[in-house]
Amino acid sequence: MAIQVFQATFDVEACLAEIRECLEKGWTGMGFKTVQMEEAWKKYTGFENAYYLNSSTAGLNLCVEILKEKYGWADGDEIITTPLTFISTNHAILLGGMHPVFADVDDTFCMDPKEAEKKITEKTRAIMYVGLGGNVGHWDEIVALAKKHDLKLILDAAHMAGTRVNGVIPGKEADVVVYSFQAVKNLPTADSGMICFREKELDAIARKRAWLGINKDTYARTGAGGNYKWKYDVEYVGRKDHGNSVIASLALVQLRHLDEDNARRREICKQYLNGLSVLGDKVRFANVLHPEECSRHLFQILVEDRDGLMLYLNEHDIFPGVHYVDNTEYRMYRYAHGTCPHAAYISDHTMTLPLHMRLTERDVEAVIQAICDFIQKG
């Protein structure tokens, strides 16, 4: 059987039971389970605010728009970001009318604080930091940098569900944190996400903007008394970015398994590290800080002949991935091509190995053996 890079595992009966509640109640849209998931996430993370959305991409778009409006940023003002991320991170900056300025990464594959500081200008308004693979990188230095230069801080935590530092979920230092519960993430649904603003005022704005600008959602109005519960105002030209109760049902169940699943991911990563150590410096790894608390969404290796190894693995029914192509390779970001050489090197030489709950120890050993065979023969 083929070994895939990602494959979600669901607690099927528990998921169906939660969905059944929605169907029996006759409420499958925004509210009910989405509210339950928001409360569960706040309890799990310790964040004061959490709003459930249909994707983390929607959350990234919202956070740029809302911060821009709140603080009076102008079109063309700058946000410092990373080229090693899924394109939704940087598209959110462009879609918000801002200008992405790319800072190179360090050995954690996350943004290098020293490189970020070099990119700060009088037009810089924020830093968009990505915890690639669940790795916090040098987050504490990024927090200090944002404070030093009075910049807003956005944490793209798409890979970080369950990541901790000394027992604490990171991100409370940020102005906003955005999580992904997409189909192959550590907390998988079909697609959904969570946006966690530090300020209650901005959380309230997000709830309006994500419901077409309407200032009272249907669930809240259903529970209201009186004859005017149908009456509402439209305060913004918003989109329909909110989540729904059917998908939130999956999230509620999967949250129960998140820490256990992440612990298993860390075991798989240790197996990879031990098995590939025989190759010495022919295989290199991201420097994962706090590895015993990292969500380990990705396990990445650096090899000289990445494409040759991928083809060899494919021939043996092993299908790794690449996370990610240097975003400055894409036409809308080509203006920054060549400005982040370390990220460019990683982009050309990195490979993401299979990492999910359905892998057996034998599967992991098969991947390790195939990599060793290819590299040792080379």
C-alpha positions, -999 to +999 in steps of 0.1 A: +000+000+000+012+035-009+026+056+019+013+092+016+028+123+030-006+132+047-037+112+056-062+123+081-076+100+108-110+108+123-128+095+154-157+085+131-184+075+155-178+105+178-179+128+148-211+113+135-227+117+170-218+154+170-231+159+135-263+140+144-270+167+171-268+194+144-293+175+122-316+167+151-316+203+163-320+215+127-290+238+130-261+231+107-248+267+100-231+293+121-237+291+158-244+261+181-214+239+174-192+268+162-199+286+195-190+253+214-157+250+194-148+286+202-153+281+239-134+248+238-105+265+219-103+293+244-102+268+273-075+247+255-052+276+245-059+302+272-067+329+246-094+353+256-109+355+221-115+329+194-137+331+164-144+300+142-140+305+105-143+285+073-105+285+068-073+299+081-070+317+048-101+337+057-085+345+090-053+358+075-073+380+051-094+393+080-065+401+103-047+422+077-079+441+068-089+447+103-055+458+116-051+481+086-084+498+092-079+500+130-044+516+128-049+537+097-023+519+075-021+531+039-021+511+007+015+501+000+026+501+036+048+471+044+045+438+063+076+418+068+070+381+060+086+348+050+090+333+016+088+297+030+050+294+036+018+285+018+008+313-005-023+322+015+001+339+040+014+364+015-017+367-006-034+380+025-009+409+026-014+417-011-052+414-009-052+438+020-034+464-002-002+460+017+033+453+004+050+420+014+087+425+023+105+391+025+130+383+053+152+353+050+149+322+073+174+307+097+182+271+106+147+266+121+132+273+086+113+301+103+119+339+099+154+350+110+149+379+135+182+395+124+172+394+088+137+408+097+153+437+115+173+446+084+140+449+064+123+474+087+117+508+071+096+539+079+067+521+060+068+489+081+037+483+100+037+446+110+055+413+111+037+382+098+055+352+114+049+316+104+055+287+127+065+264+099+058+227+107+047+237+142+082+250+151+083+282+172+117+291+158+130+323+175+095+335+183+107+353+215+132+374+195+105+383+170+082+394+198+110+416+212+117+430+177+081+440+172+080+457+206+113+475+199+100+490+167+063+493+177+051+469+150+020+448+151+025+411+152+006+384+133+012+348+141+003+324+112-001+293+134-016+271+106+008+243+117+009+250+154-022+235+168-010+220+201+025+235+200+037+247+234+067+264+249+074+253+285+038+241+288+022+273+274+005+278+241+025+306+223+008+336+207-006+356+235+022+381+228+008+386+192-020+410+182-036+381+164-031+344+159-046+324+131-049+286+132-058+260+105-080+230+109-078+221+072-082+185+061-046+173+067-037+195+096-030+181+131-066+190+141-083+180+108-118+189+096-128+193+060-116+229+061-119+255+089-098+277+111-097+300+141-088+337+145-077+348+179-074+386+184-059+399+216-083+428+217-121+421+222-130+450+200-112+435+170-128+401+177-162+418+175-152+434+142-141+401+128-174+385+136-192+412+116-168+412+087-170+375+084-208+376+082-211+401+053-207+430+077-240+422+095-239+432+132-261+404+145-256+368+135-286+345+129-278+323+159-277+353+183-309+367+168-326+333+171-321+334+209-332+370+212-366+380+226-390+406+213-404+413+179-373+429+164-349+400+163-350+402+125-337+437+125-300+443+121-276+468+106-248+462+080-217+480+092-191+467+067-188+454+032-178+419+044-174+384+031-190+351+042-160+337+061-177+322+091-176+285+099-206+261+102-218+236+128-213+205+108-176+211+103-172+225+139-186+191+150-155+175+135-132+200+152-148+195+186-141+158+184-106+161+169-096+186+196-101+157+222-073+138+204-049+166+195-024+162+223-023+124+220-019+127+182+009+152+185+027+129+210+025+102+183+039+126+157+069+133+179+075+095+183+075+092+145+099+121+142+123+105+167+122+073+146+131+092+115+159+111+133+174+079+147+171+059+115+186+086+092+214+095+115+236+068+098+237+091+068+256+118+087+256+152+070+242+138+038+208+145+053+201+176+074+171+187+094+154+218+105+165+230+140+132+224+159+132+243+191+113+227+220+110+194+201+092+177+230+064+203+228+062+210+191+031+199+172+053+184+145+030+190+116+059+185+093+091+164+093+115+179+067+149+168+055+175+186+033+193+165+007+214+175-022+194+156-049+159+162-037+141+157-070+160+124-077+152+111-042+115+120-046+113+101-079+131+071-063+106+071-033+077+074-057+089+043-075+087+025-041+051+038-035+063+065-010+050+099-017+066+128+002+059+165-003+076+199-005+069+226+020+073+251+005+084+265-029+101+298-022+072+323-027+095+347-046+094+322-074+058+332-081+051+360-105+034+384-080+064+381-057+092+380-082+103+415-072+120+399-042+136+370-060+172+365-048+167+384-016+164+354+006+192+329-004+188+306+026+151+302+019+158+296-018+183+268-009+158+251+014+131+254-012+153+236-037+165+209-013+138+202+012+114+173+014+086+166+037+084+129+048+051+111+055+038+120+089+003+111+101-016+088+125-020+059+100+017+053+097+030+021+114+066+017+126+071-006+096+060+022+073+084+046+088+112+021+086+104+015+049+107+053+043+140+054+062+154+024+043+145+038+009+162+071+017+193+053+029+194+031-002+192+060-025+217+082-008+242+054+000+241+042-036+246+077-048 
